[in-house]
Amino acid sequence: FKTDGSLMAWNAQAYKYRFYGGQIGYVKSTGGVRDIKLLDNNLYVGGDLNLFNVSNPSPNIKTGFDIRQGIAQIDATTGSTTSWNAMLSDGSIVNSLILKDSFVIAGGSLNMANDPKRPFLTSLYTNNAKVGYWMANPDNEINTLHLNQKNLIVGGKFNNIDNKVVNYLAAFQAPYPFISSFYPTTAFTNDTVIIYGENFTGASKVTFGDVDALSFKVISDNEIYARVGAGATGLVKVETPIGIATKSVFTFSKTNATISIQTNQINIYPNPVTNVLNINLKAEIMNSRFTIYNIQGLKMMSGILDKANNNINLEVLASGIYILTIEGQQAASFKLIKQ
């Protein structure tokens, strides 16, 4: 509708279809459109529907329609169906939609979404409608979805998810990538930046200021080594098959790039550590500052390394993975495991 309440000119005309003597005809859906989300001037429409843009809505439709079963992407300005097509099977109904990064998450009675293993809940790429990475497998229909940070809350008629008995309402962690920190924060072309966080497995792209890294290697689910490309100041981004993680702010600079501490200038042990961490320094890097961050990027401890042999008591830290940074005229970053 327009702002004055009058109906706009465009009409996407969504219908269900059925066969009449070998020809496709339309019927009005009792379920109709059940959810709509807007992204980049495209509407994602889910419901009990099969056809869009019917030019001749009569009991014997022959031409002028696009088959869009259960879910469709349409241009919000013209009402025209785009080429995006999730290819759900006949009879699929989408009850609820969520947009997250480059994905639309659909819940309902789907039957399939380019993948027979996605009968009730799936994630689809917004650029090509292909199935994204997803682990959840409810055993029946999903009626509503809600995303709370990294938790997906689902309600419906199901009895279990991933063979766990959860009747009708459940919340489970969606494995979205998350960047807690990166180091150094200032770098130039060919410099290596270490990115820390969660759910990096399967990462397909790393960028610095929206410029692709020259190369990168996923060391673990929590760590990526990436070489800066042509570069630009801005966000660090990591893209995986289920989402995009970002962290600010990366500075692309040659003259201000931090000199890395050489491995023969520092000795850190033991790692993993139980209570006391030893940090031995060469004279040229003494009086550097150390900082310990948790995997979420929160500062847990800091101080000055004013001796050649320094002992840091870590008894107050809970067991887990931490990031140790050492900064002065030179700098370095290390993964620290507290037992």
LUMTOR-257495 format. One record per residue (C-alpha): x, y, z; residue in one letter; residue number from 0. Coordinates in Angstrom, 1 decimal. Example, Ala and Ser with C-alpha at 12.3 -4.5 7.8 and 13.67 -1.06 7.14 Angstrom:
2
REC     east    north       up   code   pos
REC     12.3     -4.5      7.8      a     0
REC     13.7     -1.1      7.1      s     1
end
This chain:
339
REC     east    north       up   code   pos
REC      0.0      0.0      0.0      f     0
REC      1.0      3.6     -0.5      k     1
REC      1.4      6.0      2.5      t     2
REC     -2.1      7.3      1.9      d     3
REC     -3.5      3.7      2.3      g     4
REC     -4.3      3.3     -1.4      s     5
REC     -3.3      0.1     -3.3      l     6
REC     -0.1      0.3     -5.3      m     7
REC     -0.2     -0.7     -9.0      a     8
REC      2.0     -3.8     -8.8      w     9
REC      0.5     -7.1     -7.9      n    10
REC      2.6    -10.2     -7.5      a    11
REC     -0.4    -12.5     -7.9      q    12
REC      0.5    -15.6     -6.0      a    13
REC     -1.6    -18.8     -6.4      y    14
REC     -1.7    -22.5     -5.9      k    15
REC     -2.1    -24.7     -9.0      y    16
REC     -3.8    -27.9     -9.9      r    17
REC     -4.3    -29.9    -13.1      f    18
REC     -7.5    -29.6    -15.2      y    19
REC     -7.6    -32.3    -17.9      g    20
REC     -3.9    -32.2    -18.3      g    21
REC     -3.7    -28.4    -18.1      q    22
REC     -2.5    -26.3    -15.2      i    23
REC     -5.2    -24.3    -13.5      g    24
REC     -5.2    -22.2    -10.3      y    25
REC     -7.0    -22.4     -7.0      v    26
REC     -7.0    -19.9     -4.2      k    27
REC     -4.8    -21.2     -1.4      s    28
REC     -6.3    -21.6      2.1      t    29
REC     -2.9    -20.9      3.7      g    30
REC     -1.9    -18.0      1.5      g    31
REC      1.2    -16.0      2.2      v    32
REC      2.5    -16.7      5.7      r    33
REC      5.6    -14.6      6.1      d    34
REC      7.4    -11.8      4.2      i    35
REC     10.9    -10.4      4.7      k    36
REC     12.6     -7.5      2.8      l    37
REC     16.3     -7.3      1.8      l    38
REC     18.0     -5.1     -0.8      d    39
REC     14.6     -4.2     -2.5      n    40
REC     13.7     -7.9     -2.8      n    41
REC     10.8     -9.5     -0.9      l    42
REC     11.1    -13.0      0.3      y    43
REC      7.6    -14.5      0.4      v    44
REC      6.8    -17.8      2.1      g    45
REC      3.5    -19.6      2.3      g    46
REC      1.1    -22.1      0.8      d    47
REC      1.7    -21.1     -2.9      l    48
REC      3.0    -22.5     -6.2      n    49
REC      2.7    -19.8     -8.8      l    50
REC      3.6    -16.1     -9.2      f    51
REC      2.9    -13.5    -11.8      n    52
REC     -0.2    -15.2    -13.3      v    53
REC     -1.1    -13.1    -16.3      s    54
REC     -4.4    -14.9    -17.0      n    55
REC     -5.9    -16.1    -13.7      p    56
REC     -8.5    -18.5    -15.0      s    57
REC     -9.3    -22.1    -14.3      p    58
REC     -7.1    -23.0    -17.3      n    59
REC     -3.8    -21.2    -17.1      i    60
REC     -1.6    -21.9    -20.0      k    61
REC      1.1    -19.2    -20.0      t    62
REC      2.4    -16.2    -18.0      g    63
REC      3.4    -17.8    -14.7      f    64
REC      6.5    -18.7    -12.8      d    65
REC      6.6    -21.8    -10.7      i    66
REC      7.7    -20.8     -7.2      r    67
REC      6.7    -23.5     -4.7      q    68
REC      6.4    -22.5     -1.1      g    69
REC      8.9    -19.6     -1.3      i    70
REC      9.7    -16.8     -3.8      a    71
REC     11.9    -13.7     -4.2      q    72
REC     10.1    -10.8     -5.9      i    73
REC     11.2     -7.3     -6.8      d    74
REC      9.7     -4.9     -4.2      a    75
REC      9.4     -2.1     -6.8      t    76
REC      7.8     -4.0     -9.7      t    77
REC      6.3     -7.1     -8.1      g    78
REC      8.0     -9.2    -10.7      s    79
REC      9.4    -12.6     -9.8      t    80
REC     13.2    -12.8     -9.9      t    81
REC     15.2    -15.8    -11.2      s    82
REC     15.8    -16.9     -7.6      w    83
REC     14.0    -20.2     -7.1      n    84
REC     14.6    -22.6     -4.2      a    85
REC     12.9    -25.5     -6.1      m    86
REC     10.9    -26.8     -3.2      l    87
REC      8.8    -29.9     -4.1      s    88
REC      5.1    -29.8     -4.9      d    89
REC      3.0    -29.2     -1.8      g    90
REC      5.7    -27.5      0.2      s    91
REC      4.5    -24.8      2.6      i    92
REC      6.8    -22.2      4.2      v    93
REC      5.5    -20.8      7.5      n    94
REC      8.3    -18.6      8.7      s    95
REC     11.4    -16.8      7.3      l    96
REC     14.5    -15.2      8.8      i    97
REC     17.2    -13.2      7.0      l    98
REC     20.7    -13.6      8.3      k    99
REC     23.8    -12.2      6.4      d   100
REC     23.7    -13.8      2.9      s   101
REC     21.0    -16.4      3.8      f   102
REC     17.3    -16.8      4.1      v   103
REC     16.3    -19.4      6.7      i   104
REC     13.0    -21.1      6.0      a   105
REC     10.8    -23.2      8.2      g   106
REC      7.7    -25.2      7.5      g   107
REC      6.7    -28.3      5.7      s   108
REC      9.3    -28.1      2.9      l   109
REC      9.8    -31.7      1.6      n   110
REC     13.1    -30.5      0.0      m   111
REC     15.1    -27.4     -0.9      a   112
REC     17.5    -28.7     -3.6      n   113
REC     18.3    -31.3     -1.0      d   114
REC     16.1    -34.1      0.2      p   115
REC     17.6    -33.9      3.7      k   116
REC     15.9    -30.6      4.4      r   117
REC     12.3    -31.6      5.0      p   118
REC     11.3    -28.9      7.6      f   119
REC     14.1    -26.4      8.1      l   120
REC     16.8    -25.1      5.7      t   121
REC     19.1    -22.1      4.9      s   122
REC     19.2    -20.8      1.4      l   123
REC     21.7    -18.4     -0.3      y   124
REC     20.0    -15.1     -1.1      t   125
REC     22.0    -14.7     -4.3      n   126
REC     21.3    -18.1     -5.9      n   127
REC     18.7    -20.0     -3.8      a   128
REC     21.1    -22.9     -3.3      k   129
REC     21.1    -24.7      0.0      v   130
REC     23.5    -23.5      2.6      g   131
REC     25.1    -25.4      5.5      y   132
REC     22.6    -26.5      8.1      w   133
REC     22.7    -29.2     10.8      m   134
REC     19.3    -29.1     12.5      a   135
REC     16.9    -31.8     11.5      n   136
REC     13.4    -31.5     13.1      p   137
REC     11.1    -34.5     12.5      d   138
REC      8.0    -32.5     11.7      n   139
REC      6.6    -29.1     10.7      e   140
REC      8.1    -25.8     11.9      i   141
REC      5.5    -22.9     12.4      n   142
REC      7.7    -20.1     13.6      t   143
REC     11.4    -19.0     13.8      l   144
REC     13.2    -16.5     15.9      h   145
REC     17.0    -15.7     15.9      l   146
REC     18.5    -14.5     19.1      n   147
REC     22.3    -13.8     18.5      q   148
REC     23.6    -17.3     17.8      k   149
REC     20.6    -19.2     19.0      n   150
REC     17.7    -20.2     16.7      l   151
REC     14.4    -20.6     18.5      i   152
REC     11.9    -22.8     16.7      v   153
REC      8.2    -23.6     17.4      g   154
REC      5.9    -26.0     15.6      g   155
REC      4.6    -29.6     15.6      k   156
REC      7.8    -31.4     15.9      f   157
REC      8.9    -34.0     18.5      n   158
REC     12.6    -34.0     18.2      n   159
REC     15.6    -32.2     16.7      i   160
REC     18.7    -34.2     15.8      d   161
REC     17.3    -37.2     17.8      n   162
REC     16.8    -35.1     20.9      k   163
REC     13.4    -35.1     22.5      v   164
REC     12.2    -31.5     22.4      v   165
REC      8.4    -31.2     22.0      n   166
REC      7.1    -28.3     20.0      y   167
REC      9.5    -25.6     21.2      l   168
REC     13.3    -25.6     21.1      a   169
REC     16.4    -23.4     21.0      a   170
REC     19.7    -24.6     19.5      f   171
REC     22.9    -22.9     18.6      q   172
REC     23.3    -22.0     15.0      a   173
REC     27.0    -22.3     14.0      p   174
REC     27.5    -18.7     12.7      y   175
REC     31.0    -17.5     12.5      p   176
REC     32.2    -14.9     15.0      f   177
REC     35.4    -12.8     15.1      i   178
REC     36.7    -12.0     18.6      s   179
REC     39.9    -10.3     17.6      s   180
REC     42.7    -10.1     15.0      f   181
REC     46.3     -9.1     15.1      y   182
REC     48.0     -7.0     14.0      p   183
REC     45.3     -4.4     13.5      t   184
REC     47.5     -2.4     11.1      t   185
REC     49.1     -4.2      8.2      a   186
REC     50.1     -3.9      4.5      f   187
REC     50.0     -6.0      1.4      t   188
REC     51.6     -9.5      2.0      n   189
REC     51.5     -9.1      5.8      d   190
REC     50.0    -11.9      7.7      t   191
REC     47.1    -11.2     10.1      v   192
REC     45.9    -13.8     12.6      i   193
REC     42.1    -13.8     13.1      i   194
REC     40.6    -15.4     16.2      y   195
REC     37.0    -16.4     16.8      g   196
REC     34.5    -19.2     16.5      e   197
REC     33.0    -21.5     13.7      n   198
REC     35.7    -20.8     11.0      f   199
REC     35.6    -24.3      9.6      t   200
REC     34.6    -24.2      6.0      g   201
REC     35.5    -20.5      5.5      a   202
REC     35.4    -19.6      1.8      s   203
REC     36.4    -15.9      1.9      k   204
REC     38.4    -13.4      4.0      v   205
REC     38.5     -9.7      3.3      t   206
REC     40.2     -6.6      4.7      f   207
REC     38.2     -3.5      4.0      g   208
REC     36.2     -5.4      1.4      d   209
REC     39.3     -6.4     -0.5      v   210
REC     40.0    -10.1     -0.8      d   211
REC     43.0    -11.6      1.1      a   212
REC     45.8    -12.8     -1.1      l   213
REC     45.4    -16.2      0.6      s   214
REC     44.3    -17.6      3.9      f   215
REC     44.5    -20.8      5.9      k   216
REC     42.0    -22.1      8.4      v   217
REC     44.2    -23.4     11.2      i   218
REC     41.3    -24.5     13.4      s   219
REC     37.6    -23.7     14.1      d   220
REC     39.0    -20.7     16.1      n   221
REC     41.9    -19.4     14.1      e   222
REC     42.7    -18.2     10.6      i   223
REC     46.0    -17.0      9.1      y   224
REC     45.4    -14.5      6.2      a   225
REC     47.7    -12.5      3.9      r   226
REC     46.5     -9.0      3.2      v   227
REC     45.8     -8.2     -0.4      g   228
REC     45.7     -4.8     -2.1      a   229
REC     43.9     -3.8      1.0      g   230
REC     41.8     -1.0      2.4      a   231
REC     41.0      0.3      5.8      t   232
REC     37.7     -1.1      7.2      g   233
REC     36.2     -4.3      8.5      l   234
REC     37.8     -7.7      8.6      v   235
REC     35.3    -10.2      7.3      k   236
REC     35.2    -14.0      7.3      v   237
REC     32.6    -15.8      5.2      e   238
REC     31.5    -19.4      5.8      t   239
REC     28.7    -21.4      4.2      p   240
REC     26.3    -20.3      6.9      i   241
REC     27.1    -16.6      7.5      g   242
REC     29.5    -13.7      7.6      i   243
REC     31.5    -12.5     10.6      a   244
REC     32.9     -9.0     10.8      t   245
REC     35.2     -7.1     13.2      k   246
REC     36.5     -3.5     13.2      s   247
REC     38.7     -1.8     12.5      v   248
REC     41.5     -2.9     10.3      f   249
REC     44.0     -0.2      9.1      t   250
REC     45.7     -0.7      5.8      f   251
REC     49.0      1.1      6.1      s   252
REC     52.7      0.6      5.2      k   253
REC     54.4      3.2      7.3      t   254
REC     52.4      2.4     10.5      n   255
REC     52.6     -1.4     10.2      a   256
REC     53.8     -3.1     13.5      t   257
REC     57.1     -4.9     13.4      i   258
REC     56.6     -8.5     14.5      s   259
REC     58.5    -10.0     17.3      i   260
REC     60.9    -12.7     16.1      q   261
REC     60.5    -16.2     17.6      t   262
REC     64.1    -16.1     18.9      n   263
REC     63.2    -13.0     21.0      q   264
REC     60.6    -14.6     23.2      i   265
REC     59.9    -17.9     25.0      n   266
REC     56.4    -18.6     26.4      i   267
REC     55.9    -21.8     28.4      y   268
REC     54.2    -24.0     29.4      p   269
REC     51.3    -23.9     26.9      n   270
REC     48.9    -25.4     27.8      p   271
REC     49.3    -23.8     31.2      v   272
REC     47.8    -24.8     34.5      t   273
REC     48.5    -21.8     36.8      n   274
REC     51.8    -19.9     36.2      v   275
REC     52.8    -18.8     32.7      l   276
REC     56.5    -18.0     32.1      n   277
REC     57.4    -15.3     29.5      i   278
REC     61.1    -14.9     28.8      n   279
REC     62.2    -11.8     26.7      l   280
REC     65.3    -10.6     25.0      k   281
REC     66.5     -7.2     26.2      a   282
REC     65.3     -5.4     23.1      e   283
REC     61.7     -6.2     23.8      i   284
REC     61.6     -5.8     27.6      m   285
REC     59.0     -3.4     29.1      n   286
REC     56.4     -4.5     26.5      s   287
REC     52.8     -4.7     27.6      r   288
REC     51.0     -8.1     27.7      f   289
REC     47.2     -8.5     27.4      t   290
REC     45.1    -11.6     27.7      i   291
REC     41.7    -11.8     25.9      y   292
REC     39.1    -14.5     26.0      n   293
REC     37.8    -16.0     22.8      i   294
REC     35.0    -13.4     22.8      q   295
REC     37.5    -10.6     22.7      g   296
REC     37.1     -9.4     26.3      l   297
REC     40.2     -8.3     28.1      k   298
REC     40.9    -10.5     31.1      m   299
REC     44.3     -9.5     32.3      m   300
REC     47.1     -7.1     31.4      s   301
REC     50.5     -5.8     32.7      g   302
REC     54.1     -4.8     31.9      i   303
REC     56.8     -7.4     31.2      l   304
REC     59.6     -5.4     32.9      d   305
REC     62.1     -8.3     33.4      k   306
REC     63.9    -10.8     31.2      a   307
REC     62.0    -13.6     33.0      n   308
REC     58.4    -12.9     33.9      n   309
REC     55.9    -15.1     35.8      n   310
REC     52.2    -14.5     35.2      i   311
REC     49.7    -16.1     37.7      n   312
REC     46.7    -17.3     35.7      l   313
REC     44.8    -19.1     38.6      e   314
REC     41.9    -16.6     38.3      v   315
REC     41.2    -17.6     34.6      l   316
REC     38.8    -20.4     33.8      a   317
REC     39.9    -23.3     31.6      s   318
REC     39.6    -22.5     28.0      g   319
REC     41.3    -20.8     25.0      i   320
REC     42.7    -17.2     25.3      y   321
REC     44.6    -14.8     23.1      i   322
REC     47.9    -13.4     24.5      l   323
REC     49.2    -10.2     22.8      t   324
REC     52.6     -8.6     23.6      i   325
REC     53.0     -5.0     22.4      e   326
REC     55.8     -2.4     22.5      g   327
REC     58.0     -1.2     19.7      q   328
REC     57.4     -4.7     18.4      q   329
REC     54.4     -6.9     18.8      a   330
REC     53.1    -10.5     18.6      a   331
REC     50.0    -12.6     19.3      s   332
REC     49.7    -16.1     20.6      f   333
REC     47.0    -18.7     21.3      k   334
REC     47.0    -19.6     25.0      l   335
REC     45.3    -22.7     26.4      i   336
REC     44.4    -22.6     30.1      k   337
REC     43.8    -26.0     31.7      q   338
end
